[in-house]
Amino acid sequence: MFGREKAPPRFVVKESHGVGMYALSVICDTVTGVHYLAADGNGLSLSCMTPLLDENGHVVIDKHLPE
């Protein structure tokens, strides 16, 4: 608005799946590249969010972030 460019979103949803009453989403921080696993209980509020870990217990980080 008023000539300002809109900043790109800080967080983007990479995947989302329904599991019973819950929705599980993989959310990526576009600044750090860190992926988070988020669980949504009833669609109204975020119940929990934690860094997503790989098979070795390391935080999943996207090295190829958009400029």
N, C-alpha and C positions, 0 to 999 in steps of 0.2 A: 504494500500500500504506500502511496506517495513516493514512488520511485525506488523503494527499497526492494532488493531481491530477497525472495524467501529462501531461508537457509535450508539445506537438505536435512532430512530427519536424522536425529542422532541414533535412534534404534529402529531396526527393521525386522519384521517377522520373516524368517527364512522358510519355516515349515510350521504347520499346525495340524493336529490330529485329534479327533474326538475319541475318548476312551471311557465308555460308560457315561457317567454323569460329568466327567472331567474333560477338559481340553488341555492338551500338552502342546506347547509351542517352543520352537527354537528361535531365540531373539538374538540378533547380532548388533553389537555396539559398533557403529560405523567409524568411530574415532580410534578406538583401541583394537578392534577386530575380535574382541572376546565374545564368545557365544555363551548364552545363558539358556537354561531349561526353565520354563515357567509353567506352573500348573494353575489352572483356573477352575474353581470349584463349581460355580453355578452360572457363569457368564456375566455376573454383576461386579465381581471384584477379583483382583489377583490374590490368590491364596499363598503362593510361594514362588521364589525365584532363586536359582543357584547357578554358579558357573557350570558349564557343561564340561565333563572330563572325558578324555580318550581312554583307550584300553590300558594305558600305562599310568593313569591317574593324573595326567597333565591337563591343564586347562586348554580347551580347543580355541585356537586363535586363527582368524582368517588373515593370511599374509597378503592377500590380493584385494585391498580395499579400493573402492572407486575414488578417484581424485576429486 
